[in-house]
Amino acid sequence: MGLMPSGETPFRKLDTSSVIGMFKATGARDPDVLHAQREKLLAQPKQLKLLAVLLIGIGIFFTVTVVLAIAGIPSILFGIWMWRFSAKNIAAVEAGFAEYTSKLTA
């Protein structure tokens, strides 16, 4: 995929424990390093959210033209699914970051 130079799939489901493991893998306690890792983990869900907005917009345009509604409605539905998927991944990264940093200060 052109937008993913690291070769990872953007459709990887993240959960809090895997995010904490990724923060532990950095081996750092420096807030700047942890922030950089957090931004790296948030990059793919943010791109998916942008793609979801584009899909919903294109789907609405296609549906308004009535002739292309057969392509517009699935585009809207896939955009909504992608929006929710990326929102869950963003929430998992934020929760994992908060939990990991709270363990460091304790």
N, C-alpha and C positions, 0 to 999 in steps of 0.2 A: 504494500500500500504506500502511496507516495507521501502521505502525511505522517506516517509512522516510520521514521528512520531506524528505530531500534528493532523493528521486526515483530513487535508485540501486537496482539490483536486488541482493538479498542473495545471489543465486546466481552472482555474478561470481567467476570463478576467479582467484585471486591467485597470482603467482609472485614469486620473489625480486627479479628485475630490475624488475618493475613497482612493487614496494613501495619499492625504492631510488629510483626515479624520483619517486614520490609524496613521499618525504622530501626529495629535492632540490628539488621544486617549492615547498616551504615557504620555501626560501632562508634558513634560519636555522641557526645553530650552537648556539643556546641549548638546553640539555638539557630545560628545561621545555616549550618549544615542540615539540621532537621527541617528548617523552613524550605531549603532548596529541594530536599527529598519530597516534602509535602507538595510543593508546586509541580514537581515532576509527576507525582501520582495524580494530581488534579488536572494535568494537561489533557489527557485523553477523554475523561468525562466532559470536560468543557468543550472539546471539539465535537463530541457527540451531541451536546446540547445545542450547539450552533447548527449542526446538520439537521437536528430535529426541527428547529425553527424554520430552516429553509424548506424542508419537506412539507411542513404544515402550510407554509406560505404558497408553495407551488401547488399543493393539493387544493387549497382554497381557490386559487386562480383557475386551475383546471376544472374544478367543480362548478364555478360560476359560468364557465363557457358551455356548460351542459353537454356538449359533444364529447369532451374529454373527461367527463365525470367518472367514467369507468376506470380511469387511471388516477383521478384525483382523490377519490374516497379511500382507496388503499394507501395512498401516499399520506393522507392525513392520519389514518390509523397507525401506520408504521412510525410516523413522526411523534405521535402521542406516546407510543410504546417506548421509543428511543428517549424521549424526554424523561419519562419515569425511570427508566433504567439508569440514565446518567445521574439523575437526582439521587437515587439510592446509592450509587457509587460515590458521589460527592459526600453524602452523609456518612458513609462508612469511613472515608478518608478523614473527615473532620473528627469523627468519634474516636478513631484509632489514634490520631494525633493528640487529641485532648487526653486520652487515657495514658498514652506513652509519656507525655510531658508531665502529667501529674505523678507518675511513678518516679520520674527523675527527681522531682523536687521533694518527694517524701523521704 
